[in-house]
Amino acid sequence: MPTPFDPEDILHLPLMANLATLAEDGAPRNAPVWFHWEDGALHMLSDETASSARRIARDPRVAVEIVHYDNAGGILRHLGLRGRATIDPMDPALFRRLLARYLGPDEAAWNPWFIDTVAKIEDPSGRLIRLVPDSIFTNDVSFFRSGPALATA
């Protein structure tokens, strides 16, 4: 029994998203990604050589799934977004907001090795995948421990 919920409840949590793109032969490809929701768009990190960015440039149709799961708390919420993504130039300020969701608001406390070696905030090859969803699906099945009442109620 599908139980909808406000997508904002999930979109502002530091969860992992699963980005699905289409390979040249039409086969689905999935990648776990960090994300940031702002102004009606989901932003995910990429760069000019990333396979996800190449697939989106060829076929922009994507799906993103985000699951909030807390076994002990009985929470199981699914959020699905579908649409056509774009590959945008890096926006360092937006990327910093994305990183703050996962690393915390104090940039001075961020791991310098990770920022310099992996994140490379100011790298000109950085890109952001941007999805303004055509459709959003939510389903709260947080009754698997508490049923029939929702644990999220």
Secondary structure as GFF3:
##gff-version 3
##sequence-region A 1 153
A	DSSP	alpha_helix	8	11	.	.	.	ID=ss1
A	DSSP	beta_strand	17	22	.	.	.	ID=ss2
A	DSSP	beta_strand	28	33	.	.	.	ID=ss3
A	DSSP	beta_strand	35	38	.	.	.	ID=ss4
A	DSSP	beta_strand	41	47	.	.	.	ID=ss5
A	DSSP	alpha_helix	51	58	.	.	.	ID=ss6
A	DSSP	beta_strand	61	70	.	.	.	ID=ss7
A	DSSP	beta_strand	75	89	.	.	.	ID=ss8
A	DSSP	alpha_helix	92	103	.	.	.	ID=ss9
A	DSSP	three_ten_helix	107	109	.	.	.	ID=ss10
A	DSSP	alpha_helix	112	114	.	.	.	ID=ss11
A	DSSP	pi_helix	115	119	.	.	.	ID=ss12
A	DSSP	beta_strand	126	131	.	.	.	ID=ss13
A	DSSP	beta_strand	135	140	.	.	.	ID=ss14
###
